[in-house]
Amino acid sequence: MTTTIYVPCDTTALSLGADRVAKQLQNLAELQGLDIHLVRNGSRGLFWLEPLVEVQTPYGRVAYGPVAPHQVEELVVAGLFEGSSEHPLYLGDIEQHAYLQRQQRLTFARIGITDPVCIEDYIAHGGFAGLKKAAALTPQRIVDEVKTSGLRGRGGAAFPAGIKWQTVLDEPHKQQKYVVCNADEGDSGTFADRLVMECDPYMLIEGMVIAGLAVGATLGFIYVRSEYLLSKKMLDEAIRRAEAHGYLGDNVCGNGRSFRLEVRLGAGAYICGEETSLLESLEGKRGLVRSKPPLPAIKGLFGQPTVVNNVLSLSAVPYIMAHGGKAYADYGMGRSLGTLPIQLAGNIKQGGLIELAFGVTLRKVLEDFGDGTFTGRPIKAVQVGGPLMAYMPEEQWDTPMDYEAFAKLGAGIGHGGVVVFDDTVDMGEQARFAMEFCAVESCGKCTPCRIGSVRGVEVIDRIRAGENRDSNLELLEDLCETMVDGSLCAMGGMTPFPVQSVMKHFPEDLMASPRPVEA
Amino acid sequence: MHISERANPNEAGVIPPDGSEWRPEAIREEVAALQHEPGALLPILHAIQNRIGYVPEGAVPIIADMLQQTRADVHGVISFYHHFRTRSAGSNVLEICRAEACQARGGRALERHVQEKLGVGYHQTTADNEFTLEPVYCLGNCACGPSIRVNNETIGRVTPQTFDQLADSLTTSVLQLK
């Protein structure tokens, strides 16, 4: 009898030795004369348990984790191949784990269960059901379904996806239209796009084909950041197989319409996550931000009507089409409908992917899922939504995760990243880094961002050195205001948010001299 | 920079990734293979860097000519993106994540340690040509930081000790190849 063993192949599992674990399992099975079928599945997103090894038994899949390469042998001796519970790393059925039980995984329903590039696996787990429905509908009906779902752009701007699609659909037919997927996931603390691409790439492909059918586009591009080479590899392979199975190509699902997809690599520029900069980059140019209007929906890639959506927005679409927009809108609160893939990161004991309906409080995420900091020290600040968003002190953690509620505090949900810092963090240094990062990554087109960020670093250094502190603080406030009001895009326009949050909530750190970093 | 200006490769014992100095013909081949794609310049630059290890300045006029763009356009694109390099790197390209999630897990101390251990700053190559050190802003491994990437392989939860072991093993294996 063949025993099926699962060892994840996503970047995080690999970064902790998953390949060596897989190799050792194979070697040991061979030594025992045991026939094993090794599946390289995606990660379930419980990252503190990676590499998470699972064994198929007559009673279901049994998990062990985190399995370091040097522990494989003792696990096998303890009966891993039989699913034995005789080892401290035994976890049993991982799907019963509270971390997963407490989630509402609509988009991430399949990750970690399937082999990412196995199209039969994808179909067996509900894949392409949404596309099959969409292929039988008129473009307007598809757009209406997305409108009903209330889906808003998950990249950070939270613009209603249905309205964007409608704009592109309403542009005259008989011209080239495009669907562009923004997979330039550059925010620190985020990895949900990467998980989709590495662990369930067909879902993104399916979402893009549906978008193509909805707006009348025949060509799509996925712009993947160059740091995500594994994502590109997985997508390329999935696209090849989807073409072979008729889900992409000249006759999508046999309905006579055409849609093709191509993956393009970025080249290490954070600004290319801004949609107009991304389009410039796709056109082979410097990633300079464009002025809006015209909107990309009207004049986008190569001047043609273009849907630009984030990976998570497009990945939500297959569920919406398969189960109906209403089913998706039943989750969430206010104008933030559906689920939010939260990415818990930084100094946290149980980091990972947490998909929940909008409305959960930050405190619940930190306590119920995170289980405290990795270092065991108290949490001092949490940065939600990436490097351009505010640092939140404890008194704000009871805010429900909802776009409007966060905006009221001058904070934001962004792409859903939650980065936790313990009480050893020097918040003055974090404020300085926000400006420094902007100086490195600014596209240079507008002055407030290009010059403001450099001046920001200098002014913070002076404040921390105790030089004319009061007037420099006033100057910093003024500079932040100028950047917010005068920048062309969110890069310069939001870089002040973390700085202002430090000025407001952690002024004592900003006034103190920088703490030395021990190597 | 022209090929002749490169730090003496033989003295440092470095063999460029393709086993030879770059040839204009190699550049022409890469451009020709992709120039008909829409927005071809980035894919072309990736192809050249993957083949030669960097984008030589001498490639700029060739690319510009074949794409019917100005040299300034092509140079502008190369210099805009952090990923493209215009001179060869050391045997190992080492990227350290400088972003917030890694900072929260001791990333700053790690970057200090690495710079002291290797004796170089960012965008520099060690004197023995073993390591080129680069900053990177997020590798998407944010729940298991601090993270580094060595020759495109991401490694999580790096401590100064595990870094030292890694650096030693990389240096040793290169010596064995000689």
Interface residues (C-beta under 8 A of the other chain):
Chain A: T11 T12 L14 S15 L16 F47 W48 E50 E185 G186 D187 S188 G189 T190 F191 R194 S226 E227 Y228 L229 R264 L265 G266 A267 G268 A269 Y270 S281 L282 E283 G284 K285 R286 G287 F302 Q343 L344 A345 G346 N347 I348 G351 G352 F374 Q383 P387 G417 V419 V420 F421 D422 V425 E429 Q430 F433 F437 V440 E441 C443 V517 E518 A519
Chain B: P38 G39 A40 L41 L42 P43 L45 H46 D73 G76 V77 F80 Y81 H82 H83 F84 A99 E100 A101 C102 Q103 A104 R105 R108 A109 R112 H113 E116 V136 Y137 C138 L139 G140 N141 C142 A143 C144 G145 S147 R149 N152 E153 T154 I155 G156 R157 P160
